[in-house]
Structure formats: structure tokens, C-alpha cells
């Protein structure tokens, strides 16, 4: 059986204090929590940030050195040739591995 400890009750009559008098409790006002909407910045701030971002993006795009037509066609050709060779290599490896697996399965 489990023993429980109880707090001794104070006997107000023995101490000579007034029985009708209760314990004084101080009530504090509840803390007001701000809602989620108060944490959202105002729309003017979003608009200002958006305008700053767009102006900075335009400034950065002015600094870019754009390739001319000859450079664009040259790099496009290199990309197409590499895609062809890598595709052919991967196709050959796939073909050989599939035949190897068929050989061992049958």
C-alpha cells in the first residue's frame, strides 16, 4: 500500500486570528499577447522592398556582358555535340548491360 504525505492544516482558531478573514490573493492582469497580424509588416514596407529589389535587379542586369550572335551559336553547337556523344555513350552502356543481364538470367 502506498503512503501519501499530507500537509498539516493550520488551525486558525488556535493561533487566535479571525476565522472570517481569508488569505489575501493578489490578482495580476493577464499579459496581452499580440496577435499574428501585428507581427506582419505593413504593406507599404513590402512595396518599398519590392521596388528596391527590382531597381537593384535592373542595375545588375546592366552590368552583364551579353554574348553576341557568333558566341551564342558556338556555345550552342558545343552543347549539342556533347549531348549527342554522351547520349550515344549511355545508350551503348545500357545496351551492353541489358544483354549481360539477359545472359545471366537465362
C-alpha distances in whole Angstrom, upper triangle without the diagonal:
4,7,10,13,16,19,21,24,27,29,33,34,34,35,38,38,39,37,39,39,36,35,38,37,40,40,42,44,43,44,47,47,50,50,51,55,55,55,58,61,64,66,69,67,67,71,72,69,71,74,74,73,76,78,77,77,80,81,80,81,85,84,84,87,87,89,92,93,94,91,89,91,91,87,87,89,87,83,85,86,83,81,84,83,80,80,82,80,77,78,80,77,75,78,78,74,74,77,75,72,74,75,72,70,73
4,6,10,13,16,19,21,25,27,30,32,32,33,36,36,37,34,36,36,33,32,35,34,36,37,39,41,40,41,44,43,47,47,48,52,52,52,55,58,61,63,66,64,64,67,68,66,68,71,71,70,73,75,74,74,77,78,77,78,82,81,81,84,84,86,90,91,92,89,87,89,88,85,84,87,85,81,83,84,81,79,82,82,78,78,80,78,75,77,79,75,74,77,77,73,73,76,74,71,73,75,71,70,73
4,7,10,13,15,18,22,24,27,29,28,29,33,33,34,32,34,33,31,30,32,32,34,35,37,39,39,40,43,43,47,47,49,52,52,52,55,58,61,63,66,64,64,68,69,67,68,72,71,70,73,76,74,74,78,79,77,79,82,82,82,85,85,87,91,92,93,90,88,90,90,86,86,88,86,83,85,86,83,81,84,84,80,80,83,81,78,80,81,78,76,79,79,76,76,79,77,74,76,78,75,73,76
4,6,10,13,15,19,21,24,26,26,27,30,30,31,28,30,30,27,26,29,28,31,32,33,36,35,37,40,40,43,44,46,49,49,49,52,55,58,61,63,61,61,65,66,64,66,69,69,68,71,73,72,72,76,76,75,77,80,80,80,83,84,86,89,90,92,89,87,89,89,85,85,87,85,82,84,85,82,80,83,83,79,80,82,80,77,79,81,78,76,79,79,76,76,79,77,74,76,78,75,74,77
4,7,9,12,16,18,21,24,23,24,27,27,28,26,28,27,25,23,26,26,28,30,31,34,34,35,39,39,43,44,45,49,49,48,52,55,57,60,63,61,61,65,65,64,66,69,68,67,71,73,71,72,76,76,75,77,80,80,80,83,84,86,90,91,92,89,87,90,89,86,86,88,86,83,85,87,83,82,85,84,81,81,84,82,79,81,83,79,78,81,81,78,78,81,79,76,79,80,77,76,79
4,6,9,12,15,18,20,20,21,24,23,25,22,24,24,21,20,23,23,26,27,29,32,32,34,37,38,42,43,45,48,48,48,51,54,57,60,62,60,61,64,65,63,66,69,68,67,71,73,72,72,76,76,75,78,81,80,80,84,85,87,90,92,93,90,88,91,91,87,87,89,87,84,86,88,85,83,86,86,82,83,86,84,81,83,85,81,80,83,83,80,80,83,81,79,81,83,80,78,82
4,6,9,12,15,18,17,18,21,20,22,20,22,21,18,17,20,20,23,25,27,30,30,32,36,37,40,42,44,47,47,47,50,53,55,59,61,59,60,63,64,62,65,68,67,67,70,72,71,72,75,76,75,77,80,79,80,83,84,87,90,92,93,90,88,91,91,87,87,90,88,85,87,89,85,84,87,87,83,84,87,85,82,84,86,83,81,85,85,81,82,85,83,80,83,85,82,80,84
4,6,9,12,15,14,14,18,18,19,17,20,20,18,17,20,21,24,26,28,32,32,34,38,39,43,45,47,50,49,49,53,56,58,61,63,62,63,66,67,65,68,71,70,70,73,75,74,75,78,79,78,80,83,83,83,87,88,90,94,95,97,93,92,94,94,91,91,93,92,88,91,92,89,88,91,91,87,87,90,89,85,88,90,87,85,88,89,85,85,89,87,84,87,89,86,84,88
4,6,9,12,12,12,15,15,16,14,16,16,14,14,17,19,22,24,27,30,31,33,37,38,42,44,46,49,48,49,52,55,57,61,63,61,62,66,66,65,68,70,70,70,73,75,74,75,78,79,78,81,83,83,84,87,88,91,94,96,97,94,92,95,95,92,91,94,93,89,92,93,90,89,92,92,88,89,92,90,87,89,91,88,87,90,90,87,87,90,89,86,88,90,87,86,89
4,6,9,9,9,12,11,13,12,14,14,13,12,16,18,21,24,26,30,31,34,37,39,43,45,47,50,49,50,53,56,58,61,63,62,63,66,67,66,68,71,70,70,74,75,75,76,79,79,79,81,84,84,85,88,89,92,95,97,99,96,94,97,97,93,93,96,94,91,93,95,92,91,94,94,90,91,94,92,89,91,94,91,89,92,93,89,90,93,91,89,91,93,90,89,92
4,6,6,7,9,9,11,9,13,13,13,13,17,19,23,25,29,32,33,36,39,41,45,47,50,53,51,52,56,58,60,64,66,64,66,69,69,69,71,74,73,74,77,78,78,79,82,83,82,85,87,87,88,91,92,95,99,100,102,99,97,100,100,96,96,99,98,95,97,99,96,94,97,98,94,94,97,96,93,95,97,94,92,96,96,93,93,96,95,92,94,96,94,92,95
4,5,5,6,6,7,6,10,10,10,11,15,18,21,24,27,30,32,35,38,41,44,46,49,52,51,52,55,57,59,63,65,63,65,68,68,68,70,73,73,73,76,78,77,78,82,82,82,84,87,87,88,91,92,95,98,100,102,99,97,100,100,97,97,100,98,95,97,99,96,95,98,98,95,95,98,97,94,96,98,95,94,97,98,94,95,98,96,94,96,98,95,94,97
4,6,5,6,8,7,11,12,13,15,18,21,24,27,31,34,36,39,42,44,48,50,53,55,54,55,59,61,63,66,68,67,68,72,72,72,74,77,76,77,80,81,81,82,85,86,85,88,90,90,91,95,96,99,102,104,106,103,101,104,104,101,100,104,102,99,101,103,100,98,102,102,98,99,102,100,97,99,102,99,97,101,101,98,98,101,100,97,99,102,99,97,101
4,5,8,10,10,14,14,15,17,20,23,26,29,32,36,37,40,43,46,49,52,54,57,56,57,60,63,64,68,70,68,70,73,73,73,75,78,77,78,81,82,82,83,86,87,86,89,91,91,92,96,97,100,103,105,107,104,102,105,105,101,101,104,103,99,102,104,101,99,102,103,99,99,102,101,98,100,102,99,98,101,101,98,98,102,100,97,100,102,99,97,101
4,6,9,10,14,13,14,15,17,21,24,27,30,33,35,38,41,44,47,50,53,55,54,54,58,60,62,66,67,66,68,71,71,70,73,76,75,75,79,80,79,81,84,84,84,87,89,89,90,93,95,98,101,103,105,102,100,103,103,99,100,103,101,98,100,102,99,98,101,101,98,98,101,100,97,99,101,98,97,100,101,97,98,101,99,97,99,101,98,97,101
4,7,9,12,12,14,15,18,21,24,27,30,34,36,39,42,45,48,51,54,56,54,56,59,61,63,67,68,67,69,72,72,72,74,77,76,77,80,81,81,82,85,86,85,88,90,90,91,95,96,99,103,105,107,103,102,105,105,101,101,105,103,100,102,104,101,100,103,104,100,100,104,102,99,101,104,101,99,103,103,100,100,104,102,99,102,104,101,100,103
4,6,9,8,10,12,14,18,21,24,27,30,33,35,39,41,45,47,50,52,51,52,56,58,60,63,65,64,65,68,69,68,71,73,73,73,77,78,77,79,82,82,82,85,87,87,88,92,93,96,100,102,104,100,99,102,102,99,99,102,100,97,99,102,99,97,101,101,97,98,101,100,97,99,101,98,97,101,101,98,98,102,100,97,100,102,99,98,101
4,6,6,9,11,13,17,20,23,26,29,32,35,38,41,44,46,49,51,50,52,55,57,59,62,64,63,65,68,68,68,70,73,72,73,76,78,77,79,82,82,82,85,87,87,88,92,93,96,100,101,103,100,99,102,102,99,99,102,100,97,99,102,99,97,101,101,98,98,101,100,97,99,101,99,97,101,101,98,98,102,101,98,100,102,100,98,102
4,5,7,10,13,16,20,22,26,29,31,34,37,40,43,45,48,50,49,51,54,56,58,61,63,62,64,67,67,67,70,72,72,73,75,77,77,78,81,82,82,84,87,87,88,91,93,95,99,100,102,100,98,100,101,97,97,100,99,96,98,100,97,96,99,100,96,96,100,98,95,97,100,97,95,99,99,96,96,100,98,95,98,100,98,96,99
4,6,10,12,15,18,20,24,27,29,32,35,38,41,43,46,48,47,49,52,54,56,59,61,60,62,65,65,65,68,70,70,71,74,75,75,77,79,80,80,83,85,85,86,90,91,94,97,99,101,98,96,99,100,96,96,99,98,95,97,99,97,95,98,99,95,95,99,98,94,97,99,96,95,98,99,96,96,99,98,95,97,100,97,96,99
4,7,9,12,15,18,21,24,26,30,32,35,39,41,44,46,45,46,50,52,53,57,58,58,59,62,63,63,65,68,67,68,71,73,72,74,77,77,77,80,82,82,84,87,88,91,95,96,99,96,94,97,97,94,94,97,96,93,95,97,94,93,96,97,93,93,97,96,92,95,97,94,93,96,97,94,94,98,97,94,96,99,96,94,98
4,6,9,13,15,18,21,23,27,30,32,36,38,41,43,42,43,47,49,51,54,56,55,56,59,60,60,62,65,64,65,68,70,69,71,74,74,74,77,79,79,80,84,85,88,91,93,95,92,90,93,94,90,90,93,92,89,91,93,91,89,92,93,89,90,93,92,89,91,93,91,89,93,93,90,90,94,93,90,92,95,92,91,94
4,6,10,13,16,19,21,24,27,30,33,36,39,41,40,41,44,47,48,52,53,52,54,57,57,57,60,62,62,62,65,67,66,68,71,71,71,74,76,76,77,81,82,85,88,90,92,89,87,90,91,87,87,91,89,86,88,91,88,86,90,90,87,87,90,89,86,88,91,88,86,90,91,87,88,91,90,87,90,92,90,88,92
4,7,10,13,16,19,21,25,27,31,33,36,38,37,38,42,44,45,49,51,50,51,54,55,54,57,59,59,60,63,64,64,65,68,69,69,71,74,74,75,79,80,83,86,88,90,87,85,88,89,85,86,89,87,84,87,89,86,85,88,89,85,86,89,88,85,87,90,87,86,89,90,87,87,91,90,87,90,92,90,88,92
4,6,10,13,15,18,21,24,27,30,33,35,33,35,38,40,42,45,47,46,48,51,51,51,53,56,56,56,59,61,60,62,65,65,65,68,70,70,72,75,76,79,83,84,87,84,82,85,85,82,82,85,84,81,83,85,83,81,84,85,82,82,85,84,81,84,86,84,82,86,87,83,84,87,86,84,86,89,86,85,88
4,6,10,12,15,18,21,24,27,30,32,30,32,35,37,39,42,44,43,45,48,48,48,50,53,52,53,56,58,57,59,62,62,62,65,67,67,69,72,74,77,80,82,84,81,79,82,83,79,79,83,82,79,81,83,81,79,83,83,80,80,84,83,80,82,85,82,81,84,85,82,83,86,85,83,85,88,86,84,88
4,7,9,12,15,18,21,24,27,29,27,29,32,34,36,39,41,40,42,45,45,45,48,50,50,50,53,55,55,56,59,60,60,62,65,65,66,70,71,74,77,79,81,78,77,80,80,77,77,80,79,76,78,81,78,77,80,81,77,78,81,80,77,80,82,80,78,82,83,80,80,84,83,80,83,86,83,82,85
4,6,9,12,15,18,21,24,26,24,25,29,31,33,36,38,37,38,41,42,42,44,46,46,47,50,51,51,53,56,56,56,59,61,61,63,66,67,71,74,76,78,75,73,76,77,74,74,77,76,73,75,78,75,74,77,78,75,75,79,78,75,77,80,77,76,80,81,78,78,82,81,78,81,84,81,80,84
4,6,9,12,15,18,21,23,21,23,26,28,29,33,35,34,35,38,39,39,41,44,44,44,47,49,49,50,53,54,54,56,59,59,60,64,65,68,71,73,76,73,71,74,75,72,71,75,74,71,73,76,73,72,75,76,73,73,77,76,73,75,78,76,75,78,79,76,77,81,80,77,80,83,81,79,83
4,6,9,12,15,18,20,19,20,23,26,27,31,33,32,33,36,37,37,39,41,41,42,45,47,46,48,51,51,52,54,56,57,58,62,62,66,69,70,73,70,68,71,72,68,68,72,71,68,70,72,70,68,72,73,70,70,73,73,70,72,75,72,71,74,76,73,73,77,76,74,76,79,77,76,79
4,6,9,12,15,17,16,17,20,23,24,28,30,29,30,33,34,33,36,38,38,39,41,43,43,44,47,48,48,50,53,53,54,58,59,62,65,67,69,67,65,68,69,65,65,69,67,64,67,69,67,65,69,70,67,67,71,70,67,69,72,70,68,72,73,70,71,75,74,72,74,77,75,74,77
4,6,9,13,14,12,14,17,20,21,24,26,26,27,30,31,30,33,35,35,36,39,40,40,42,45,45,46,48,50,51,52,56,57,60,63,65,67,64,62,65,66,63,63,66,66,63,65,68,65,64,67,68,65,65,69,68,66,68,71,69,67,71,72,69,70,73,73,71,73,76,74,73,76
4,6,9,11,10,11,15,17,19,22,24,23,24,28,28,28,30,33,33,33,36,38,38,39,42,43,43,45,47,48,49,53,54,57,60,61,64,61,59,62,63,60,59,63,62,59,61,64,61,60,63,64,61,61,65,65,62,64,67,65,63,67,68,66,66,70,69,67,69,72,71,69,73
4,7,8,6,8,11,13,15,19,21,20,21,24,25,24,27,29,29,30,33,34,35,36,39,40,40,42,44,45,46,50,51,54,57,58,61,58,56,59,60,57,57,60,60,57,59,62,59,58,61,62,59,60,63,63,60,62,65,63,62,66,67,65,65,69,68,66,69,71,70,69,72
4,5,6,7,10,13,14,17,20,19,20,23,24,24,25,28,29,29,31,34,34,35,37,39,39,41,43,44,45,49,49,52,55,57,59,57,54,57,59,55,55,58,58,55,57,60,57,56,59,60,57,57,61,61,58,60,63,61,60,63,65,62,62,66,66,64,66,69,68,66,70
4,5,5,7,11,13,15,18,17,17,20,22,21,22,25,26,26,28,31,31,31,34,36,36,37,40,41,42,45,46,49,52,53,56,53,51,54,55,52,51,55,54,51,53,56,54,52,55,57,54,54,57,57,54,56,59,58,56,60,61,59,59,63,63,61,63,66,65,63,66
4,5,5,9,10,12,15,15,15,18,19,19,20,23,24,24,27,29,29,30,33,34,35,36,39,40,41,44,45,48,51,52,55,52,50,53,54,51,51,54,54,51,53,56,54,52,56,57,54,54,58,58,55,57,61,59,57,61,63,60,60,64,64,62,64,68,66,65,68
4,6,8,9,12,15,14,15,18,19,19,21,23,24,24,27,29,29,30,33,34,35,37,39,40,41,45,45,49,51,53,56,53,51,54,56,52,52,56,55,52,55,58,56,54,57,59,56,56,60,60,57,59,63,61,60,63,65,63,63,67,67,65,67,70,69,67,71
4,6,9,12,14,13,13,17,18,17,19,22,22,22,25,27,27,28,31,32,32,34,37,37,38,42,43,46,49,51,53,51,49,52,53,50,49,53,52,49,52,55,52,51,55,56,53,53,57,57,54,56,60,58,57,60,62,60,60,64,64,62,64,67,66,65,68
4,6,9,11,10,10,13,15,14,16,19,19,19,22,24,24,25,28,29,30,31,34,35,36,39,40,43,46,48,50,48,46,49,50,47,47,50,50,47,49,52,50,49,52,54,51,51,55,55,52,55,58,56,55,58,60,58,58,62,62,60,63,66,65,64,67
4,7,8,7,7,11,11,11,13,16,16,17,19,21,22,23,25,27,27,29,31,32,34,37,38,41,44,46,49,46,44,48,49,46,46,50,49,47,49,52,50,49,52,54,51,52,55,55,53,55,58,57,56,60,61,59,60,64,64,62,64,67,66,65,69
4,5,6,7,9,10,11,13,15,16,17,19,21,22,23,25,27,28,29,31,33,34,38,38,42,44,46,49,47,45,48,50,47,47,51,50,48,50,53,51,50,54,55,53,53,57,57,55,57,60,59,58,61,63,61,62,66,66,64,66,69,69,68,71
4,5,5,6,9,10,11,12,14,15,17,18,20,21,23,25,26,27,29,31,32,36,36,39,42,43,47,45,42,46,47,45,44,48,48,45,47,51,49,48,51,53,51,51,55,55,53,55,58,58,56,60,62,60,60,64,65,63,65,68,68,67,70
4,5,5,6,9,10,11,12,14,15,17,18,20,21,23,24,26,27,29,31,35,35,39,41,43,46,44,42,45,47,45,44,48,48,46,48,51,50,49,52,54,52,52,56,57,55,57,60,59,58,61,63,62,62,66,66,65,67,70,70,69,72
4,5,5,6,9,10,11,12,14,15,17,18,20,21,23,24,26,28,29,33,34,37,40,42,45,43,41,44,46,43,43,47,47,44,47,50,48,47,51,52,50,51,54,55,53,55,58,57,56,60,62,60,60,64,64,63,65,68,68,67,70
4,5,5,6,9,10,11,12,14,15,16,18,20,21,23,25,26,27,31,32,35,38,39,42,40,38,41,43,40,40,44,44,41,43,47,45,44,47,49,47,47,51,51,49,51,55,54,53,56,58,57,57,61,61,60,62,65,64,64,67
4,5,5,6,9,10,11,12,14,15,17,19,20,21,23,25,26,30,30,34,36,38,41,39,37,40,42,40,39,43,43,41,43,46,45,44,47,49,48,48,52,52,50,52,55,55,54,57,59,58,58,62,63,61,63,66,66,65,68
4,5,5,6,9,10,11,12,14,16,17,18,20,22,23,25,29,30,33,36,38,41,39,37,40,42,40,40,44,44,41,44,47,46,45,48,50,48,49,52,53,51,53,56,56,55,58,60,59,60,63,64,63,65,68,67,67,70
4,5,5,6,9,10,11,12,14,15,17,18,20,22,23,27,28,31,34,36,39,37,35,38,40,37,37,41,41,39,41,44,43,42,45,47,45,46,49,49,48,50,53,52,52,55,57,56,56,60,60,59,62,64,64,63,67
4,5,5,6,9,10,11,12,14,15,17,19,20,22,25,26,29,32,33,36,34,32,36,37,35,35,39,39,36,39,42,40,39,43,45,43,43,47,47,46,48,51,50,50,53,55,54,54,58,59,57,60,63,62,62,65
4,5,5,6,9,10,11,12,14,15,17,19,21,24,25,28,31,33,36,34,32,36,37,35,35,39,39,37,39,43,42,41,44,46,44,45,49,49,48,50,53,53,52,55,57,56,57,60,61,60,62,65,65,64,67
4,6,5,6,9,10,11,12,14,16,17,19,23,24,28,30,32,35,33,32,35,37,34,35,39,38,37,39,42,41,40,44,45,44,45,48,49,47,50,53,52,52,55,57,56,56,60,60,60,62,65,64,64,67
4,6,5,6,9,10,11,12,14,16,17,21,22,25,28,30,33,30,29,32,34,31,32,35,35,33,36,39,37,37,40,42,40,41,45,45,44,46,49,48,48,51,53,52,53,56,57,56,58,61,61,60,63
4,5,5,6,9,10,11,13,15,16,19,20,23,26,28,31,29,27,30,32,30,30,34,34,32,34,37,37,36,39,41,40,40,44,44,43,45,48,48,48,51,53,52,53,56,57,56,58,61,61,61,64
4,5,5,6,9,10,11,13,15,18,19,23,25,28,31,29,28,31,33,31,31,35,35,33,36,39,38,38,41,43,42,42,46,46,46,48,51,50,50,53,55,54,55,59,59,59,61,64,64,64,66
4,5,5,6,9,10,11,13,17,18,22,24,27,30,27,26,30,31,29,30,33,33,32,34,37,36,36,39,41,40,41,44,44,44,46,49,48,48,51,53,52,53,57,57,57,59,62,62,62,65
4,5,5,6,9,10,11,15,16,19,22,24,27,25,23,27,28,26,26,30,30,28,31,34,33,33,36,38,36,37,41,41,40,43,45,45,45,48,50,49,50,54,54,54,56,59,59,59,62
4,5,5,6,9,10,14,14,18,20,23,25,24,22,26,28,26,26,30,30,29,31,34,34,33,37,39,38,39,42,43,42,44,47,47,47,50,52,51,52,55,56,56,58,61,61,61,64
4,6,5,7,9,13,14,18,20,23,26,24,23,27,28,26,27,31,31,30,33,35,35,35,38,40,39,40,43,44,43,45,48,48,48,51,53,52,54,57,57,57,60,62,62,62,65
4,5,5,7,11,12,16,19,22,24,22,21,25,25,23,25,28,28,27,30,32,31,32,35,36,35,37,40,40,40,42,45,44,45,48,49,49,50,53,54,54,56,59,59,59,62
4,5,5,9,10,13,16,19,21,19,18,22,23,21,22,26,26,25,27,30,29,29,33,34,33,35,38,38,38,40,43,43,43,46,48,48,49,52,53,53,55,57,58,58,61
4,6,8,10,13,15,19,21,19,19,23,24,22,24,27,27,27,29,32,31,32,35,36,36,37,40,41,41,43,46,46,46,49,51,51,52,55,56,56,58,60,61,61,64
4,7,9,13,15,19,21,18,19,22,23,21,23,26,26,26,29,31,30,31,34,35,35,36,39,40,40,42,45,45,45,48,50,49,51,54,54,55,57,59,60,60,63
4,6,9,12,16,17,15,15,19,19,18,19,22,22,22,25,27,26,27,30,32,31,33,36,36,36,39,41,41,42,44,46,46,48,50,51,51,54,56,56,57,59
4,7,9,13,14,12,12,16,16,15,17,20,20,20,23,25,25,26,29,30,30,32,34,35,35,38,40,40,41,44,45,46,47,50,50,51,53,55,56,57,59
4,7,10,12,10,9,13,14,13,15,18,18,18,21,23,23,24,27,28,28,30,32,33,34,36,38,39,39,42,44,44,45,48,49,49,51,54,54,55,57
4,7,8,6,6,10,10,10,12,14,15,16,18,20,20,22,24,25,26,27,30,31,32,33,36,36,37,40,41,42,43,46,47,48,50,52,53,53,56
4,6,6,6,9,10,11,12,14,16,17,19,20,22,23,25,26,27,29,31,32,33,35,37,38,39,41,43,44,45,47,48,49,51,53,54,55,57
4,6,5,6,9,10,11,12,14,16,17,18,20,21,23,25,26,27,29,31,32,33,35,36,37,39,41,42,43,45,47,48,49,51,53,53,55
4,5,5,6,9,10,11,13,14,16,17,19,20,21,23,25,26,27,29,31,32,33,35,36,38,40,41,42,44,45,47,48,50,52,53,54
4,6,5,6,9,10,11,12,14,16,17,18,20,22,23,24,26,27,29,30,32,33,35,36,38,39,41,43,44,45,47,48,50,51,53
4,5,5,6,9,10,11,12,14,16,17,18,20,21,22,25,26,27,28,30,32,33,34,36,37,39,41,42,43,45,47,48,49,51
4,6,5,6,9,10,11,12,14,15,17,19,20,21,23,24,26,27,29,30,31,33,35,36,37,39,41,42,43,45,47,48,49
4,5,5,6,9,10,11,13,14,16,17,19,20,21,23,25,26,27,29,30,32,34,35,36,38,39,41,42,44,46,47,48
4,5,5,6,9,10,11,12,14,16,16,18,20,21,22,24,26,27,28,30,32,33,34,36,38,39,41,42,44,45,46
4,5,5,6,9,10,11,12,14,15,16,18,20,21,22,24,26,27,28,30,32,33,35,36,37,39,41,42,43,45
4,5,5,6,9,10,11,12,14,15,17,18,20,21,23,25,26,27,29,30,32,33,35,36,38,39,41,42,44
4,6,5,6,9,10,11,12,14,16,17,18,20,21,23,24,26,27,29,30,32,33,35,36,38,39,40,42
4,6,5,6,9,10,11,12,14,15,16,18,20,21,22,24,26,27,28,30,31,33,34,36,37,38,40
4,5,5,6,9,10,10,12,14,15,16,18,20,21,22,24,26,27,29,30,31,33,35,36,37,39
4,5,5,6,9,10,11,12,14,15,17,19,20,21,23,24,26,27,29,30,32,33,35,36,38
4,5,5,6,8,10,11,12,14,15,17,18,20,21,22,24,26,27,28,30,32,33,34,36
4,6,5,6,8,10,10,12,14,15,16,18,20,21,22,24,26,27,28,30,32,32,34
4,6,5,6,9,10,10,12,14,15,16,18,20,21,23,24,26,27,29,31,31,33
4,5,5,6,9,10,11,12,14,15,17,18,20,21,23,24,26,27,29,30,32
4,5,5,6,8,10,11,12,14,15,16,18,20,21,22,24,26,27,28,30
4,5,5,6,9,10,10,12,14,15,16,18,20,21,22,24,26,27,28
4,6,5,6,9,10,10,12,14,15,17,18,20,21,23,25,26,27
4,5,5,6,9,10,11,12,14,16,17,18,20,21,23,24,26
4,5,5,6,9,10,10,12,14,15,16,18,20,21,22,24
4,6,5,6,9,10,11,12,14,15,17,18,20,21,22
4,5,5,6,9,10,11,12,14,15,17,19,20,21
4,5,5,6,8,10,10,12,14,15,17,18,20
4,6,5,6,9,10,11,12,14,16,16,18
4,6,5,6,9,10,11,12,15,15,17
4,6,5,6,9,10,11,13,14,16
4,5,5,6,9,10,11,12,14
4,5,5,6,9,10,10,12
4,5,5,6,9,10,11
4,5,5,6,9,10
4,5,5,6,9
4,6,5,6
4,6,6
4,6
4
